[in-house]
Amino acid sequence: MDFISNESVIIIFRTIGIFLWALILLRLLGRKRLSHLSYIDLLLIISFGSAVGDVMIYPESIVNFITSMVAITAVAIIVWLLDEASSRYKFANKLIDGHSQIIIDRGKIIDGVLGRENLTEEDLLSLLREHSVDAIHKVRWAYLEPSGELSVAVYKKYL
């Protein structure tokens, strides 16, 4: 089979490796950089954009068309496998997508959460203002969602 050459296998493993490394780095950078995308969605956009863009602008001698197709296919398969694992296994879902994190409880910021989530108090106040909340003490609870969005419940007396 000429289609599955050693070069194609190397490309698949390189693609898997760089994809997983990028996922780890994105997780370390924190949720606020997602802007409502999941880590996997963001990696899919970056990976497809790079592979598709390269084959469109570079000559065949630099970027082989079949090589790019193999890389794009490998990314699509990786995303599909991660989605399957995430939907079937709770531990995989938490590892890949993360989980909701309580950030405010009864009007007080939970100790250490801002640092762990790579947020400043000003970032948190900005997220609260998106919910028309102007002060932390008005918040009954707030969760930072895996998407980077903030879910907020305000005390009734402030509604």
C-alpha positions in Angstrom: 0.0 0.0 0.0 1.7 3.2 -1.2 -0.8 5.4 0.6 0.3 4.3 4.1 4.0 5.0 3.9 6.4 5.4 6.8 6.2 9.1 6.3 2.4 9.0 6.8 2.8 7.0 10.0 5.4 9.5 11.2 3.0 12.4 10.4 0.2 10.8 12.3 2.4 10.3 15.4 3.8 13.8 15.1 0.2 15.2 14.8 -0.9 13.3 17.8 2.1 14.4 19.8 1.8 18.1 19.0 -2.0 18.1 19.4 -1.7 16.6 22.9 1.1 19.0 23.8 -1.0 22.0 22.7 -3.9 20.7 24.7 -1.7 20.5 27.8 -0.4 24.0 27.3 -4.0 25.4 26.7 -5.1 23.8 29.9 -2.2 25.3 31.8 -3.0 28.8 30.4 -6.5 28.7 31.9 -10.1 29.1 30.8 -10.3 32.8 30.3 -8.4 32.5 27.1 -11.0 30.2 25.6 -13.7 32.8 24.9 -16.5 30.3 24.9 -14.7 27.6 23.0 -13.7 24.2 24.4 -10.0 23.3 24.4 -10.7 20.7 21.7 -12.6 23.2 19.5 -9.8 25.7 19.7 -7.2 23.0 18.8 -9.3 21.8 15.9 -9.5 25.4 14.5 -5.7 25.9 14.9 -4.8 22.5 13.5 -7.1 22.6 10.6 -6.2 26.2 9.8 -2.5 25.4 9.9 -2.7 22.3 7.8 -5.2 23.7 5.3 -3.4 27.0 5.0 0.0 25.5 4.5 -1.2 23.3 1.6 -2.9 26.3 0.0 0.0 28.7 0.0 3.2 26.6 -0.2 4.2 24.7 -3.4 4.0 20.9 -3.5 7.8 20.6 -3.1 7.5 22.2 0.4 4.1 20.9 1.6 2.8 17.7 0.0 -0.9 17.7 -0.6 -1.3 14.0 0.6 0.8 14.7 3.7 -1.6 17.6 4.6 -4.6 15.3 4.0 -3.1 12.7 6.3 -2.4 15.4 9.0 -6.0 16.8 8.7 -7.5 13.3 8.8 -5.4 12.5 11.9 -6.6 15.6 13.7 -10.2 14.8 12.8 -9.8 11.3 14.2 -8.1 12.6 17.3 -11.0 15.0 17.9 -13.6 12.3 17.3 -11.8 9.9 19.7 -11.5 12.6 22.4 -15.2 13.4 22.0 -16.1 9.7 22.3 -14.0 9.3 25.4 -15.3 12.5 26.9 -19.0 11.4 26.4 -18.4 7.8 27.7 -16.1 8.3 30.6 -16.5 10.9 33.4 -12.7 10.9 34.1 -11.9 11.6 30.5 -14.5 14.4 30.4 -12.9 16.1 33.4 -9.4 15.6 32.0 -10.3 16.9 28.5 -12.9 19.5 29.2 -12.4 20.3 32.8 -15.2 20.9 35.3 -17.1 23.7 36.9 -15.3 25.4 39.7 -17.1 27.4 42.4 -15.4 30.7 42.6 -17.8 32.7 44.9 -19.7 31.3 47.8 -22.1 33.4 49.9 -20.6 36.7 48.7 -17.0 35.7 49.3 -14.3 34.7 46.8 -13.1 31.1 47.5 -9.5 31.2 48.7 -6.9 30.2 46.1 -9.4 29.7 43.2 -8.4 32.9 41.3 -4.8 31.9 41.3 -5.5 28.3 40.2 -7.7 29.6 37.4 -5.2 32.2 36.3 -7.7 35.0 37.0 -7.3 38.3 38.8 -10.0 39.9 40.9 -10.4 42.5 38.2 -11.1 39.6 35.7 -13.7 38.2 38.0 -15.4 41.6 38.4 -15.5 42.0 34.6 -17.2 38.6 34.3 -19.7 39.6 37.0 -20.5 42.9 35.2 -21.5 40.8 32.1 -24.3 39.5 34.4 -25.1 43.1 35.6 -23.6 42.4 39.0 -21.5 45.3 40.4 -20.3 43.8 43.7 -19.1 40.4 44.9 -21.1 40.6 48.1 -24.3 40.5 46.0 -23.5 37.0 44.7 -24.9 34.0 46.4 -22.7 31.7 44.3 -20.7 31.8 41.1 -19.2 29.0 39.1 -16.5 29.3 36.5 -17.6 26.9 33.7 -15.2 24.8 31.6 -16.0 27.1 28.7 -14.7 30.1 30.6 -18.1 31.5 31.2 -19.4 32.5 34.7 -22.7 31.1 36.0 -24.0 33.4 38.7 -26.8 33.4 41.3 -27.5 36.7 43.0 -29.2 37.1 46.4 -32.9 37.9 45.9 -32.7 41.2 47.7 -30.4 42.5 44.9 -32.6 41.4 42.0 
